[in-house]
């Protein structure tokens, strides 16, 4: 569990910089290792052996240390060995740069590496998606402090390592320039799919990480008005998020509320920076909706009952009425509901009503009797007994405890 938390922290930090986090085994395949440069070398060289490339970098990593590896294109990776259950793996942070490449830098790179002239466009496309670390000292200090604890090495120093390959890979006779934007679009869609997959499963850290990588791709402006163009794009993103959580069996009423709210917020933004800041909020809220309301793990009959109870808890409800509404045998429904939810239908109805009552007790001045009636309890005494059985205190005691906590915090 601790390891998973550490990975989430790493992904969050790297995501904010748009830097890739990749975990590779020391015996990884060439296909797995090709993620190191987003398959870029595959465009330039014949049958490039990524697994050999990865192993050569891994061989430079000390047992309890970290290297800042600089490859033949001047791109950097922080690399270190995995710990405990990650034994036999290596973590790669990258690629990234410490400065922006100019046209002159590209020309020097082509001459130094003896690349074909038509490699220039390939380099331009590739370097567009490479993040730039502007604060070199802050970056190094942050990871030096973090990784010294992670690797249990208080004297840790990030060591420099550079490309030192004696055998050059064979270049392709020519580069199909049309494949360069094709590869970029293909990679962008793969990141987008991974982001939507994370949202569908309520994985906030994973979705934010993929979204930050997605921001590294250059998107063409389609409208002359930059802000209108950006708003339309984020509205499309909002639609994609909505579809993703719909696949997680979140009820459309929940989805419609949050989706409409975000369309209003998108239209209210005054600049592109505000729009970019809104996207992480959208991801968190959609993921939380999945965590709280996804019914994907339940069968269709149980899902129908859960949704109906959640939206009609204030009405008279019972096993018999639900079985009749959905044309089910009541014994079958009772057995299936208890097996999947681990509660009887009556207990689930009461828990739902008490949960709604807790919100009204804390946020309104309605009397206990009025709250009981609004939450589907016709008898105030039965409401108080049920509330105490489920929550451990009476409605009045709960309301007083909220007032006391509010007074102490003010």
Wavefront OBJ file of the C-alpha trace (Angstrom):
o trace
v 0.000 0.000 0.000
v 2.858 2.371 0.826
v 4.494 1.640 -2.519
v 1.318 2.543 -4.349
v 1.140 5.819 -2.424
v 4.733 6.641 -3.367
v 4.015 5.928 -7.020
v 0.993 8.230 -6.874
v 3.153 10.995 -5.364
v 5.756 10.518 -8.091
v 3.153 10.541 -10.835
v 1.578 13.706 -9.434
v 4.901 15.546 -9.245
v 6.026 14.424 -12.679
v 2.608 15.080 -14.169
v 2.767 18.710 -13.108
v 5.975 18.961 -15.167
v 4.489 16.827 -18.022
v 7.339 14.326 -17.523
v 6.707 10.643 -18.219
v 7.037 8.075 -15.406
v 7.963 4.640 -16.726
v 8.757 1.445 -14.819
v 10.704 -1.161 -16.841
v 11.995 -4.601 -15.892
v 15.653 -5.378 -16.581
v 14.503 -8.002 -19.117
v 11.900 -5.794 -20.832
v 11.035 -6.338 -24.469
v 11.928 -3.875 -27.193
v 8.247 -2.990 -27.557
v 7.956 -2.166 -23.840
v 11.146 -0.087 -23.859
v 10.059 1.850 -26.965
v 7.919 3.993 -24.633
v 11.177 5.582 -23.449
v 11.212 7.951 -26.424
v 7.602 7.557 -27.609
v 8.892 5.323 -30.479
v 10.906 8.208 -31.961
v 14.061 6.208 -32.775
v 11.875 3.741 -34.624
v 11.165 6.542 -37.136
v 14.870 7.253 -37.687
v 16.598 3.868 -37.534
v 16.186 0.397 -38.983
v 15.033 -2.194 -36.425
v 16.212 -0.182 -33.443
v 16.783 -2.458 -30.399
v 15.071 -0.598 -27.562
v 15.636 -3.379 -25.032
v 19.392 -3.126 -25.582
v 19.199 0.655 -25.270
v 17.272 0.341 -21.981
v 19.679 -2.253 -20.597
v 22.705 -0.081 -21.429
v 21.166 2.759 -19.406
v 20.209 0.412 -16.537
v 23.789 -0.901 -16.344
v 24.975 2.617 -15.435
v 22.708 2.880 -12.363
v 24.456 2.274 -8.991
v 22.789 -0.015 -6.431
v 21.330 2.748 -4.249
v 21.820 5.752 -6.496
v 20.255 7.819 -9.251
v 21.642 8.905 -12.596
v 20.718 11.858 -14.778
v 21.231 10.183 -18.144
v 21.730 12.350 -21.225
v 21.124 10.535 -24.525
v 22.521 11.207 -27.993
v 19.779 13.769 -28.700
v 20.554 15.747 -25.545
v 17.428 14.479 -23.758
v 17.580 13.685 -20.054
v 16.201 10.853 -17.901
v 16.409 10.374 -14.146
v 16.888 6.627 -13.609
v 17.056 4.507 -10.440
v 16.375 0.958 -9.274
v 12.969 -0.113 -7.965
v 12.661 -1.053 -4.298
v 11.329 -4.149 -2.443
v 8.400 -5.553 -4.457
v 9.686 -3.604 -7.471
v 12.980 -5.546 -7.407
v 14.333 -6.154 -10.879
v 12.755 -2.956 -12.206
v 14.087 0.476 -13.059
v 12.209 3.754 -12.888
v 12.722 6.242 -15.726
v 11.626 9.875 -15.411
v 11.779 11.366 -18.876
v 12.546 12.381 -21.487
v 12.897 16.067 -20.609
v 15.161 19.000 -21.441
v 16.859 21.723 -19.431
v 16.591 24.273 -22.266
v 14.610 24.925 -25.436
v 16.136 23.711 -28.687
v 16.609 26.262 -31.465
v 16.932 25.666 -35.206
v 20.690 25.986 -34.759
v 20.611 23.274 -32.093
v 18.769 20.980 -34.497
v 21.320 21.625 -37.259
v 24.225 20.895 -34.920
v 22.480 17.723 -33.758
v 22.036 16.500 -37.328
v 25.706 17.155 -38.118
v 26.989 15.642 -34.876
v 24.921 12.484 -35.245
v 25.379 12.384 -39.025
v 21.627 12.206 -39.571
v 19.854 12.580 -42.899
v 18.769 16.117 -43.764
v 15.136 15.069 -43.848
v 15.454 14.212 -40.137
v 14.991 17.918 -39.360
v 11.188 17.810 -39.478
v 11.152 14.624 -37.434
v 13.239 16.333 -34.761
v 10.977 19.397 -34.738
v 7.845 17.274 -34.277
v 9.432 15.138 -31.593
v 10.885 17.990 -29.548
v 7.511 19.744 -29.494
v 6.280 17.221 -26.939
v 9.406 17.170 -24.761
v 8.885 19.130 -21.500
v 11.393 21.813 -20.521
v 12.561 22.001 -16.896
v 13.197 25.710 -16.425
v 14.215 25.575 -12.747
v 17.153 23.178 -12.912
v 18.293 23.707 -9.309
v 14.778 23.343 -7.878
v 14.172 20.190 -9.905
v 17.425 18.552 -8.791
v 16.984 19.575 -5.163
v 13.416 18.251 -5.039
v 14.274 14.819 -6.418
v 17.545 14.596 -4.511
v 15.599 15.075 -1.243
v 12.732 12.771 -2.211
v 14.801 9.938 -3.670
v 17.363 9.967 -0.848
v 14.524 8.897 1.460
v 12.950 6.550 -1.051
v 16.265 4.763 -1.630
v 17.258 4.988 2.066
v 20.489 6.731 1.087
v 20.975 10.001 3.033
v 24.189 10.731 1.097
v 22.488 10.366 -2.281
v 23.763 12.436 -5.164
v 22.242 12.415 -8.625
v 25.124 11.346 -10.861
v 25.533 12.471 -14.434
v 25.756 9.831 -17.159
v 25.993 10.377 -20.904
v 25.457 8.531 -24.150
v 28.478 6.380 -24.945
v 27.545 3.941 -27.708
v 30.366 2.723 -29.954
v 28.037 1.091 -32.476
v 25.691 3.457 -34.320
v 22.245 2.163 -35.387
v 21.570 1.990 -39.120
v 19.558 4.941 -40.378
v 16.559 4.523 -42.619
v 17.317 5.622 -46.199
v 14.604 8.254 -45.928
v 11.970 9.298 -43.461
v 8.333 9.298 -44.465
v 7.511 12.808 -43.308
v 3.780 12.054 -43.403
v 4.343 9.420 -40.710
v 5.696 12.002 -38.257
v 2.412 13.817 -37.550
v 0.685 10.426 -37.878
v 2.837 9.021 -35.050
v 2.236 12.134 -32.961
v -1.542 11.912 -33.374
v -1.450 8.179 -32.664
v 0.499 8.789 -29.451
v -1.887 11.580 -28.425
v -4.886 9.307 -28.824
v -3.150 6.611 -26.757
v -2.584 9.082 -23.903
v -6.175 10.297 -24.210
v -7.466 6.705 -24.013
v -5.350 6.067 -20.904
v -6.719 9.237 -19.301
v -10.354 8.294 -20.010
v -9.701 4.771 -18.722
v -8.411 6.240 -15.456
v -11.464 8.530 -15.147
v -13.815 5.625 -15.770
v -12.208 3.806 -12.837
v -12.139 6.855 -10.550
v -8.319 6.983 -10.549
v -7.649 10.670 -9.864
v -3.834 10.437 -9.750
v -3.676 8.356 -12.921
v -6.059 10.633 -14.817
v -4.207 13.808 -13.791
v -0.886 12.243 -14.799
v -2.186 11.313 -18.254
v -3.852 14.706 -18.678
v -0.571 16.476 -17.974
v 1.163 14.287 -20.561
v -1.653 15.084 -22.987
v -0.985 18.809 -22.515
v 2.464 18.180 -23.970
v 1.029 17.607 -27.440
v 0.713 20.563 -29.760
v -2.859 20.987 -31.006
v -3.656 23.067 -34.058
v -5.836 26.121 -33.487
v -9.002 25.694 -35.573
v -10.734 29.033 -35.000
v -9.270 32.553 -35.327
v -10.484 33.425 -31.814
v -7.986 31.660 -29.526
v -10.229 31.732 -26.449
v -13.302 30.468 -28.357
v -11.175 27.719 -29.875
v -9.906 26.679 -26.426
v -13.417 26.750 -24.941
v -14.739 24.487 -27.694
v -11.897 22.067 -27.052
v -12.594 21.929 -23.292
v -16.325 21.472 -23.949
v -15.366 18.461 -26.109
v -13.158 17.231 -23.245
v -16.097 17.619 -20.856
v -18.205 15.457 -23.186
v -15.489 12.777 -23.280
v -15.264 12.718 -19.471
v -19.059 12.446 -19.280
v -19.092 9.479 -21.644
v -16.283 7.796 -19.694
v -18.150 7.804 -16.377
v -21.370 6.808 -18.102
v -19.546 3.591 -19.050
v -18.874 3.126 -15.310
v -22.662 2.914 -14.795
v -23.010 6.277 -13.055
v -26.630 7.377 -13.314
v -27.278 10.025 -16.020
v -28.898 12.367 -13.480
v -25.603 12.653 -11.566
v -23.683 13.069 -14.820
v -26.031 15.673 -16.255
v -25.729 17.866 -13.170
v -21.934 17.990 -13.138
v -21.621 18.191 -16.924
v -23.978 21.165 -17.145
v -22.181 22.895 -14.282
v -18.844 22.612 -16.089
v -20.232 23.920 -19.387
v -21.353 27.018 -17.473
v -17.900 27.391 -15.860
v -16.153 26.902 -19.216
v -18.192 29.658 -20.846
v -17.535 31.977 -17.879
v -13.734 31.776 -18.212
v -12.026 34.912 -19.467
v -8.713 33.509 -20.708
v -6.974 30.283 -21.725
v -5.084 30.079 -18.437
v -8.373 29.857 -16.508
v -9.503 27.090 -18.840
v -6.319 25.096 -18.274
v -6.772 25.458 -14.512
v -10.359 24.176 -14.792
v -9.389 20.822 -16.335
v -7.832 19.279 -13.164
v -10.976 20.252 -11.245
v -13.107 18.525 -13.878
v -11.006 15.360 -13.633
v -11.210 15.251 -9.832
v -14.973 15.804 -9.770
v -15.713 13.219 -12.439
v -13.452 10.665 -10.703
v -15.145 11.342 -7.351
v -18.516 10.781 -9.014
v -17.285 7.351 -10.144
v -15.946 6.552 -6.677
v -19.248 7.516 -5.041
v -21.868 6.472 -7.584
v -20.509 3.847 -9.989
v -22.785 0.781 -10.063
v -20.743 -1.094 -12.660
v -20.090 -4.049 -10.338
v -23.801 -4.718 -9.800
v -26.190 -6.743 -11.942
v -28.913 -4.927 -13.908
v -31.804 -5.729 -11.482
v -29.828 -4.583 -8.422
v -28.552 -1.516 -10.280
v -32.126 -0.534 -11.177
v -33.200 -0.833 -7.543
v -30.216 1.130 -6.205
v -30.827 3.971 -8.634
v -34.536 4.044 -7.916
v -33.966 4.132 -4.142
v -31.337 6.879 -4.442
v -33.714 9.141 -6.382
v -37.036 8.178 -4.736
v -36.016 7.665 -1.094
v -38.645 10.197 0.038
v -41.465 8.025 -1.359
v -42.989 4.847 0.153
v -40.543 2.024 -0.701
v -40.402 -1.672 0.102
v -39.154 -4.974 -1.277
v -42.633 -5.653 -2.645
v -42.998 -2.272 -4.393
v -39.547 -2.534 -6.007
v -40.136 -6.122 -7.140
v -43.449 -5.048 -8.651
v -41.956 -1.982 -10.360
v -39.208 -3.990 -12.074
v -41.330 -7.121 -12.673
v -39.143 -9.340 -10.493
v -39.903 -12.161 -8.092
v -39.511 -10.634 -4.617
v -37.604 -13.632 -3.215
v -35.193 -13.550 -6.157
v -34.704 -9.785 -5.775
v -34.200 -10.025 -2.012
v -31.590 -12.768 -2.348
v -29.715 -11.102 -5.206
v -29.729 -7.653 -3.581
v -28.385 -8.998 -0.275
v -25.683 -11.014 -2.047
v -24.386 -8.055 -4.056
v -24.929 -5.135 -1.648
v -24.403 -7.017 1.638
v -27.556 -5.345 2.997
v -31.245 -6.093 2.884
v -33.341 -3.759 0.748
v -34.987 -2.345 3.887
v -31.606 -1.625 5.486
v -30.341 0.059 2.324
v -33.474 2.220 2.102
v -33.069 3.288 5.731
v -29.336 3.995 5.340
v -30.032 6.136 2.270
v -32.743 8.088 4.078
v -30.560 8.631 7.153
v -27.692 9.821 4.964
v -29.946 12.425 3.342
v -31.298 13.399 6.767
v -27.773 14.044 8.057
v -27.298 16.606 5.296
v -30.546 18.380 6.180
v -29.735 18.350 9.905
v -26.435 20.058 9.231
v -27.505 22.529 6.564
v -31.085 23.570 7.410
v -33.146 24.718 10.385
v -35.997 22.308 9.610
v -37.460 20.470 12.582
v -36.654 16.782 13.090
v -40.235 15.893 12.171
v -40.036 17.916 8.933
v -36.745 16.269 8.018
v -38.199 12.841 8.758
v -41.077 13.499 6.377
v -38.802 14.865 3.632
v -36.641 11.743 3.868
v -39.473 9.231 3.613
v -40.195 8.523 7.307
v -43.884 8.945 8.107
v -43.258 8.342 11.834
v -40.873 10.733 13.614
v -40.212 8.293 16.464
v -39.319 5.509 14.024
v -37.003 7.969 12.252
v -35.208 8.801 15.528
v -34.813 5.114 16.442
v -33.543 4.221 12.972
v -31.169 7.207 12.932
v -29.689 6.194 16.300
v -29.334 2.547 15.280
v -27.433 3.484 12.134
v -25.485 6.553 13.292
v -25.168 5.938 17.036
v -26.907 9.136 18.135
v -30.357 10.674 17.844
v -31.034 13.358 15.202
v -31.055 16.082 17.893
v -27.772 14.832 19.383
v -26.195 14.777 15.928
v -27.326 18.346 15.193
v -25.974 19.576 18.553
v -22.626 17.878 17.916
v -22.339 19.687 14.567
v -23.115 23.037 16.212
v -20.531 22.347 18.944
v -17.804 21.459 16.407
v -18.631 24.561 14.356
v -18.408 26.757 17.469
v -15.018 25.305 18.461
v -13.566 25.796 14.995
v -14.674 29.443 14.749
l 1 2 3 4 5 6 7 8 9 10 11 12 13 14 15 16 17 18 19 20 21 22 23 24 25 26 27 28 29 30 31 32 33 34 35 36 37 38 39 40 41 42 43 44 45 46 47 48 49 50 51 52 53 54 55 56 57 58 59 60 61 62 63 64 65 66 67 68 69 70 71 72 73 74 75 76 77 78 79 80 81 82 83 84 85 86 87 88 89 90 91 92 93 94 95 96 97 98 99 100 101 102 103 104 105 106 107 108 109 110 111 112 113 114 115 116 117 118 119 120 121 122 123 124 125 126 127 128 129 130 131 132 133 134 135 136 137 138 139 140 141 142 143 144 145 146 147 148 149 150 151 152 153 154 155 156 157 158 159 160 161 162 163 164 165 166 167 168 169 170 171 172 173 174 175 176 177 178 179 180 181 182 183 184 185 186 187 188 189 190 191 192 193 194 195 196 197 198 199 200 201 202 203 204 205 206 207 208 209 210 211 212 213 214 215 216 217 218 219 220 221 222 223 224 225 226 227 228 229 230 231 232 233 234 235 236 237 238 239 240 241 242 243 244 245 246 247 248 249 250 251 252 253 254 255 256 257 258 259 260 261 262 263 264 265 266 267 268 269 270 271 272 273 274 275 276 277 278 279 280 281 282 283 284 285 286 287 288 289 290 291 292 293 294 295 296 297 298 299 300 301 302 303 304 305 306 307 308 309 310 311 312 313 314 315 316 317 318 319 320 321 322 323 324 325 326 327 328 329 330 331 332 333 334 335 336 337 338 339 340 341 342 343 344 345 346 347 348 349 350 351 352 353 354 355 356 357 358 359 360 361 362 363 364 365 366 367 368 369 370 371 372 373 374 375 376 377 378 379 380 381 382 383 384 385 386 387 388 389 390 391 392 393 394 395 396 397 398 399 400 401 402 403 404 405 406 407 408 409 410
